[in-house]
Amino acid sequence: MREALVKSTIWIGEHLHIVEDIPAQFCDECMEQFYDEDVTDAVRRLTELGFPAEEAKSQMTVPVFSITGRIKRRRPATEEELLADY
């Protein structure tokens, strides 16, 4: 674990909000991030305010993709393949 400033995304309905500069304990192995109670309270208060646009540090455009039509299903294994001794 190490101290780090992290980003987090919060979805409210169809709206995505990005919160930056969050002090956290960060695990380089599993990528988990942990916040202390004061930090958690600050994020909760910002969420309760509904992320007022006039308080935003910046704005960004985020592309949205769909995988509809891109999924290539693998064929199921045959019984012979399942019983093969490799």
N, C-alpha and C positions, 0 to 999 in steps of 0.2 A: 504494500500500500504506500502511496505517496500523495502529497498534497498537490492539487492541480486546480486550474480554472477550467471548467467544462461548459459545454452547451447542452441544452436539453430541448426537446420538442414537446409541445403540449397541444393536443387536438381538442377543440371544443366545437362539437357539431362538425360542420364542414370547414372550419377555420383552423389553420395551422399557425401556431405561435412558436417562435424560437426565443429561448432565453439564454443569454450569454453571460460570461463572467461569473459563473456559479462556483464558489469555493467548495471543493469536494475532496474526499479521500478517494483515490482512484487506483484500481488494481490493473496493472499492465498485463497480467496473465488472462484474466477472464473479462476484462473491460468493464466490470461493474463500477458504479460510482455511488458513493455514500455521502449524505449531507447531514450536518448537525441540525439540531432543533431550530436554531435561529435562522439558518438558511432555508430550511423547510417552511418555516413561518413566512419568510419573505416571499417565497414562490407562491405559497397559498394565498397571501394577501393580493399579489399581482393577479392571480387567477380569479379571485373573488371580484376584483375591480373590472374584470372582463378585458384585460389587456388594452387599456385606453390608447388609441392611435396617437394622440398627441404626446404620449410619453415614450413612444418607440424610439430607440437609438438609431435605427435605420430601417429601410424597407428593401425587400429583394423579390425578384420574380423567380418562381420555382417551377421548372417544367414537370408536368404530370404525364406519366406513361401508363399504358395498359398492356397486359400480356394477352389480351383476347386475340385469338388467331395465331399466337406464337408458341403455344404449348404443343410439343411433339410427344405424343404418348408412346411409350415403349410397349412393344407387344408382350403379352404375358408369356412366361416360360412354358415350354411344352412339358408334359409329364416325363418324357425321356430326358430332357435337360435337367429336370429336378432330381432325377434318380442317378444321373451320371456321377461316377466316382473320379474326381479330378485328382 
